[in-house]
């Protein structure tokens, strides 16, 4: 061992031996290259679950609406936002209204909805998230529309309230969604 150690010392001068191995610039480039090879594959794919649609964005602009499954994207340039197409519900407890004959009523009203998969891109463009859609279309609109609707109900026609209300809500929400 001593012999090989002295042989190395004689064959290689300290200043030239270290410099001949790898320069600092090359070592930094190698480290960056290895990191890119290891990290970039993990950043270049995405998955969209059943009951969702993925909105593929490139620098904030919608490129496409992705179906459920595995998809690929360009790291750092593209991102994926997910929109649920499952049934959603908003429930109001103790909503107060008056009928046409000024009879008070306190009710629980539930609004169920879902986003059509073909409309996911339009919903994202208009509302950005499902929560924003709920807030703007349902939470703000329902109490006022409910009071107006129930105020027009004659006393003898109250049994039709649920059927008519559902029809009116579907029509109004669909008009608002398509108008935007």
C-alpha positions in Angstrom: 0.0 0.0 0.0 2.8 2.4 0.8 4.3 1.6 -2.6 1.1 2.5 -4.6 0.6 5.6 -2.5 4.1 6.8 -3.2 3.6 5.9 -6.8 0.5 8.0 -7.0 2.3 10.9 -5.5 5.1 10.6 -7.9 2.9 10.2 -11.0 0.5 13.0 -10.2 1.2 16.5 -9.0 -1.4 17.9 -6.6 -2.4 20.9 -8.7 -2.8 19.0 -12.0 -4.4 15.8 -10.8 -7.4 17.4 -9.2 -8.0 19.7 -12.1 -7.8 16.9 -14.7 -10.5 14.9 -13.0 -13.6 17.1 -13.4 -13.9 20.9 -13.6 -16.4 22.6 -11.3 -18.4 23.7 -14.3 -18.7 20.2 -15.7 -19.6 18.8 -12.2 -22.5 21.4 -11.9 -23.7 20.5 -15.4 -23.7 16.8 -14.5 -25.6 17.4 -11.3 -28.2 19.5 -13.1 -28.5 16.9 -15.9 -28.9 14.0 -13.4 -31.6 16.0 -11.5 -33.4 16.8 -14.7 -33.4 13.1 -15.8 -34.7 12.0 -12.3 -37.2 14.8 -11.6 -38.8 15.8 -15.0 -40.5 12.5 -15.6 -42.4 12.9 -12.4 -43.5 16.4 -13.3 -44.7 15.6 -16.9 -47.7 13.4 -16.2 -51.1 13.8 -14.5 -54.1 11.7 -13.7 -57.8 12.6 -13.9 -60.2 10.4 -11.9 -63.6 9.2 -13.0 -66.2 11.8 -12.2 -63.8 14.6 -13.0 -62.5 16.5 -16.0 -59.0 18.0 -16.2 -58.5 21.5 -17.6 -55.1 21.5 -19.2 -53.7 25.1 -19.0 -50.6 26.4 -20.8 -49.6 29.7 -19.1 -53.2 30.1 -17.9 -54.9 29.5 -21.3 -57.1 26.4 -21.8 -55.4 24.0 -24.1 -57.8 21.1 -23.8 -60.3 19.4 -21.5 -58.7 16.1 -20.4 -60.8 12.9 -20.0 -60.3 10.5 -17.1 -57.0 8.6 -17.2 -53.4 9.3 -17.6 -52.2 12.4 -19.4 -48.9 14.2 -20.2 -48.0 17.8 -19.9 -45.0 20.0 -20.4 -43.4 20.6 -16.9 -43.4 24.3 -15.7 -45.4 25.4 -18.8 -48.6 23.5 -18.3 -50.8 22.8 -15.3 -54.0 20.8 -14.7 -57.0 22.0 -12.8 -59.7 19.5 -12.0 -63.5 20.1 -12.2 -65.8 17.6 -10.6 -68.7 16.2 -12.7 -70.3 14.4 -9.8 -73.5 15.4 -8.2 -73.2 18.4 -5.8 -75.7 19.7 -3.3 -76.4 23.0 -1.5 -78.8 22.8 1.4 -80.6 25.8 3.0 -82.0 25.2 6.5 -84.8 27.4 7.8 -85.4 29.4 4.6 -88.3 31.8 5.3 -90.9 32.9 2.7 -94.5 33.9 2.5 -97.3 32.6 0.2 -99.6 34.8 -1.9 -102.0 35.0 1.1 -99.1 36.0 3.4 -98.9 32.7 5.2 -95.4 32.3 6.6 -93.4 29.2 5.8 -90.0 28.0 7.1 -88.5 25.4 4.8 -85.4 23.4 4.1 -84.4 23.7 0.5 -81.9 21.5 -1.2 -80.4 22.2 -4.7 -78.6 19.4 -6.4 -76.7 19.8 -9.6 -73.8 18.4 -11.6 -71.5 19.7 -14.4 -71.9 18.1 -17.7 -68.5 16.7 -18.8 -68.9 18.5 -22.1 -69.4 21.8 -20.3 -66.4 21.6 -18.0 -64.3 24.0 -20.0 -67.0 26.6 -20.1 -67.6 26.2 -16.3 -63.9 26.7 -15.7 -63.7 29.7 -18.0 -66.7 31.4 -16.3 -66.4 30.4 -12.7 -62.9 28.9 -12.3 -64.0 26.5 -9.5 -67.1 24.6 -8.4 -67.2 26.6 -5.2 -67.3 29.8 -7.1 -70.1 28.5 -9.3 -72.1 27.5 -6.1 -71.5 30.9 -4.6 -72.4 33.0 -7.7 -75.3 30.9 -9.1 -76.9 29.2 -6.1 -76.0 30.8 -2.8 -76.6 34.4 -4.0 -79.6 33.6 -6.1 -81.6 31.0 -4.3 -83.1 32.9 -1.3 -84.3 35.8 -3.5 -85.7 33.5 -6.2 -87.3 31.2 -3.6 -89.1 34.2 -1.9 -90.4 35.4 -5.3 -91.5 32.0 -6.3 -93.3 31.1 -3.1 -94.9 34.6 -2.9 -96.7 33.7 -6.2 -98.2 30.5 -4.9 -102.0 30.5 -4.3 -103.1 28.8 -1.1 -104.7 25.8 -2.9 -101.8 25.1 -5.2 -99.1 24.4 -2.6 -98.9 20.7 -3.4 -97.3 21.6 -6.7 -94.6 23.7 -5.1 -91.8 21.2 -5.4 -92.4 20.2 -9.0 -92.7 23.8 -10.2 -89.7 25.0 -8.2 -87.5 22.3 -9.7 -88.6 23.2 -13.2 -88.0 27.0 -12.6 -84.6 26.4 -11.0 -83.4 24.2 -13.8 -84.5 26.8 -16.4 -83.0 29.8 -14.6 -79.7 28.2 -13.8 -79.4 26.8 -17.3 -80.1 30.2 -18.8 -77.5 31.9 -16.5 -74.9 29.2 -17.2 -75.4 29.4 -21.0 -75.5 33.2 -21.0 -72.0 33.6 -19.7 
